[in-house]
Amino acid sequence: MVHCSCVLFRKYGNFIDKLRLFTRGGSGGMGYPRLGGEGGKGGDVWVVAQNRMTLKQLKDRYPRKRFVAGVGANSKISALKGSKGKDCEIPVPVGISVTDENGKIIELNKENDRILVAQGGLGGKLLTNFLPLKGQKRIIHLDLKLIADVGLVGFPNAGKSSLLSCVSHAKPAIADYAFTTLKPELGKIMYSDFKQISVADLPGLIEGAHMNKGMGHKFLKHIERTRQLLFVVDISGFQLSSHTQYRTAFETIILLTKELELYKEELQTKPALLAVNKMDLPDAQDKFHELMSQLQNPKDFLHLFEKNMIPERTVEFQHIIPISAVTGEGIEELKNCIRKSLDEQANQENDALHKKQLLNLWISDTMSSTEPPSKHAVTTSKMDII
């Protein structure tokens, strides 16, 4: 049984990435003292990950956000052992983080992953004087982080939305002003051999995004679950308004790197590509050659920045592709580079997994052996694995 009470949610347009829910396990059933019958256990409340599910759909389907499992059946002469109450399942999108009142976080990253959030109460039995127990009450928080192969990172109006519309069938809002993108957009790159790669377009960052400035900070968490980052910069540079400082393309790359570092250093370990957009503009080729020389020796130009703006480590891009989302220049090359980079990453991960499995197998064989291997044999085995 699902009862549906008002709770907190955060949304951007029709996009919701946070929900607060009330959950309660079902009460147990009454025992039967005269014959020693036991009441049924109350139903449990589960959170279950499902593809094609969104938090917006969950909120619309259950607007009160109150989830209560079924009550256990009472013991009776015809059935001394009462049946268990019906479980309640809360459908959530894949990629959700579930946080309970104690701050424990569980992530559901695959379809049909599930977590028990509220247990049903015990049915009446001898130990409880045949009186049933109530189910657990839990307030849980759902926090969605999008899962995508590639996440687009850039300042506002760098052309990320235009790029997404070029490489996929997504139709994000596009206009000639900052903060056109007000919510994350997901698209898929389709290849001729039916290979699909998902791309997430996130609202543009600004300087100070890690301190909750601008809009991009609301979505920085979504970058965490992308496999790779695609920096998108305007070759002509960026200036948020007449009251803010103009930044060249090289400066925007350094500042974007610093914002990611200040938010979470682990983001800098992700493989990254760079798309230099708006190459259809006048003098774009000259500016691109200047940018390439700066990226080849970034340390030679870091003295131009204030100390607090310099990242601990600069990003080494696997591919740098000049493009124009307007004319289509470089788009096919970019799509090929994205696929190549992801394939290389997958091969590296498979190799690492294979080596780990071999090492575990060797350790297992060594532990189970009645006679310990010689020092020479151990060294040879390790070298074979490495």
FENDA-V226307 format. One record per residue. N is the residue number from 0. SS is DSSP state (~ for helix, > for strand, _ for the rest). OMEGA is omega in whole degrees, -180 to 180 (NA if undefined). D_CENTER is the distance of its C-alpha to the mean C-alpha in whole Angstrom. Layout:
# FENDA-V226307
((N	SS	OMEGA	D_CENTER) (N	SS	OMEGA	D_CENTER))
This chain:
# FENDA-V226307
((0	_	-179	31) (1	_	173	28) (2	_	-179	29) (3	_	NA	27) (4	_	-166	27) (5	_	-179	26) (6	_	-172	23) (7	_	170	21) (8	>	178	18) (9	>	-180	17) (10	>	176	17) (11	>	-169	17) (12	_	177	19) (13	_	-177	18) (14	>	178	15) (15	>	178	14) (16	>	176	11) (17	>	174	13) (18	>	176	16) (19	>	-173	18) (20	>	171	20) (21	>	178	24) (22	>	177	24) (23	>	175	28) (24	_	-180	29) (25	_	176	32) (26	_	177	35) (27	_	178	38) (28	_	179	41) (29	_	174	44) (30	_	-180	46) (31	>	-171	50) (32	_	-173	52) (33	_	-178	55) (34	_	180	54) (35	_	-180	51) (36	>	180	48) (37	>	176	45) (38	_	180	43) (39	_	177	39) (40	_	176	36) (41	_	179	34) (42	_	179	31) (43	_	176	27) (44	>	-179	24) (45	>	169	21) (46	>	-173	17) (47	>	180	17) (48	>	180	14) (49	>	173	15) (50	_	179	14) (51	_	177	15) (52	_	177	15) (53	_	176	13) (54	~	176	14) (55	~	178	17) (56	~	179	19) (57	~	180	18) (58	~	-180	20) (59	~	-178	22) (60	~	-180	23) (61	_	-172	24) (62	_	-180	25) (63	_	176	26) (64	_	179	23) (65	>	-174	25) (66	>	-177	25) (67	>	-180	28) (68	_	-176	29) (69	_	-180	33) (70	_	176	36) (71	_	-178	37) (72	_	177	41) (73	_	173	44) (74	_	179	46) (75	>	-175	49) (76	_	-177	52) (77	_	179	51) (78	>	-176	48) (79	_	177	48) (80	>	-179	45) (81	_	180	42) (82	_	-180	39) (83	_	176	36) (84	_	-178	34) (85	_	177	32) (86	_	176	28) (87	>	179	26) (88	>	179	22) (89	>	-180	19) (90	>	-180	17) (91	>	178	14) (92	>	174	11) (93	_	-178	9) (94	_	-176	6) (95	>	170	8) (96	>	-179	9) (97	>	180	13) (98	>	179	15) (99	_	-176	19) (100	_	-179	22) (101	_	179	22) (102	_	178	19) (103	_	-176	18) (104	>	175	14) (105	>	180	13) (106	>	178	10) (107	>	-171	10) (108	_	179	9) (109	_	179	12) (110	_	-180	14) (111	_	167	17) (112	_	-178	15) (113	>	178	17) (114	>	177	18) (115	>	-177	21) (116	>	179	21) (117	>	-179	25) (118	_	175	28) (119	_	180	31) (120	_	178	34) (121	_	175	37) (122	_	180	40) (123	_	180	43) (124	_	-176	45) (125	~	-178	48) (126	~	-179	46) (127	~	-177	45) (128	_	178	48) (129	_	176	47) (130	_	-179	45) (131	_	175	41) (132	_	179	38) (133	_	177	36) (134	_	179	32) (135	_	172	29) (136	>	-179	28) (137	>	167	24) (138	>	180	22) (139	>	179	19) (140	>	177	16) (141	>	-178	13) (142	>	-175	10) (143	>	169	7) (144	_	-177	3) (145	_	176	4) (146	_	180	4) (147	>	177	7) (148	>	-175	10) (149	>	175	11) (150	>	179	10) (151	>	-178	14) (152	>	179	15) (153	_	175	18) (154	>	179	20) (155	_	176	22) (156	_	176	24) (157	_	180	23) (158	_	-179	23) (159	~	-180	19) (160	~	177	20) (161	~	179	23) (162	~	179	21) (163	~	180	19) (164	~	179	22) (165	~	-173	24) (166	~	-177	21) (167	_	178	20) (168	_	179	21) (169	_	-179	19) (170	_	179	22) (171	_	176	20) (172	_	-179	23) (173	_	178	24) (174	_	-176	27) (175	_	174	29) (176	_	-176	28) (177	_	177	25) (178	_	173	22) (179	_	-180	22) (180	_	-178	19) (181	_	179	18) (182	_	178	15) (183	_	177	12) (184	>	178	13) (185	>	175	12) (186	>	179	15) (187	>	173	16) (188	>	-179	19) (189	>	179	22) (190	_	-174	24) (191	_	179	27) (192	_	176	27) (193	_	172	24) (194	_	180	21) (195	>	177	18) (196	>	-178	15) (197	>	-178	13) (198	>	179	12) (199	>	175	10) (200	>	-178	13) (201	_	178	12) (202	_	-175	15) (203	_	175	17) (204	>	169	18) (205	_	178	21) (206	_	-178	23) (207	_	-179	22) (208	~	-179	18) (209	~	178	17) (210	~	178	20) (211	_	173	19) (212	_	178	21) (213	_	-178	21) (214	_	-174	18) (215	~	-178	15) (216	~	-179	14) (217	~	-173	13) (218	~	179	10) (219	~	-179	10) (220	~	-178	7) (221	~	179	5) (222	~	-173	7) (223	_	-174	6) (224	_	172	4) (225	>	-177	6) (226	>	180	10) (227	>	178	12) (228	>	174	13) (229	>	177	16) (230	>	176	18) (231	>	-179	20) (232	>	176	23) (233	>	-177	26) (234	_	-180	29) (235	_	179	31) (236	_	-174	29) (237	>	172	28) (238	_	-175	29) (239	_	179	28) (240	_	-180	31) (241	_	-179	35) (242	_	-179	34) (243	_	-176	32) (244	_	175	32) (245	_	179	32) (246	>	176	30) (247	_	179	30) (248	~	179	28) (249	~	179	28) (250	~	179	28) (251	~	178	24) (252	~	179	23) (253	~	-178	24) (254	~	176	23) (255	~	178	19) (256	~	180	19) (257	~	179	21) (258	~	178	18) (259	~	-180	15) (260	~	-179	17) (261	~	178	18) (262	~	179	15) (263	_	-175	14) (264	~	-177	16) (265	~	-179	14) (266	~	-178	12) (267	~	179	16) (268	~	180	16) (269	_	173	13) (270	>	-176	16) (271	>	173	17) (272	>	180	19) (273	>	173	21) (274	>	179	22) (275	>	-171	25) (276	>	176	26) (277	_	178	29) (278	_	176	31) (279	_	-178	34) (280	_	178	35) (281	_	178	38) (282	_	-177	38) (283	~	-178	35) (284	~	179	36) (285	~	-180	38) (286	~	179	35) (287	~	178	33) (288	~	177	35) (289	~	179	35) (290	~	-179	31) (291	~	179	32) (292	~	178	34) (293	~	-179	32) (294	~	179	29) (295	~	178	31) (296	_	-174	33) (297	~	-177	30) (298	~	179	32) (299	~	-176	35) (300	_	-177	34) (301	~	179	32) (302	~	179	35) (303	~	-177	35) (304	_	170	32) (305	_	-174	32) (306	~	-177	31) (307	~	179	28) (308	~	-175	27) (309	_	178	27) (310	_	179	24) (311	_	178	24) (312	_	178	24) (313	_	-178	24) (314	_	174	21) (315	_	-175	23) (316	_	178	22) (317	_	178	22) (318	_	174	24) (319	>	-173	25) (320	>	173	26) (321	>	-177	28) (322	_	169	27) (323	_	179	29) (324	_	-180	26) (325	_	-177	30) (326	_	-178	32) (327	_	180	30) (328	_	174	31) (329	_	-176	28) (330	~	180	26) (331	~	178	27) (332	~	178	27) (333	~	180	23) (334	~	179	22) (335	~	179	24) (336	~	178	23) (337	~	-179	19) (338	~	-180	20) (339	~	-179	22) (340	~	179	20) (341	~	178	17) (342	~	179	20) (343	~	178	21) (344	~	180	18) (345	~	178	18) (346	~	178	22) (347	~	179	21) (348	~	178	19) (349	~	178	21) (350	~	180	24) (351	~	179	23) (352	~	-180	22) (353	~	178	26) (354	~	179	27) (355	~	178	25) (356	~	178	27) (357	~	179	30) (358	~	178	30) (359	~	179	29) (360	~	178	32) (361	~	179	35) (362	~	180	34) (363	~	179	35) (364	~	-179	38) (365	~	-179	39) (366	~	-176	39) (367	~	-179	40) (368	_	178	43) (369	_	180	46) (370	_	-179	48) (371	_	-179	45) (372	_	178	45) (373	_	180	47) (374	~	180	45) (375	~	-179	46) (376	~	179	44) (377	~	-179	41) (378	~	-180	41) (379	~	-179	41) (380	~	-179	38) (381	~	-180	36) (382	~	179	37) (383	~	-179	36) (384	~	-178	33) (385	_	NA	32))
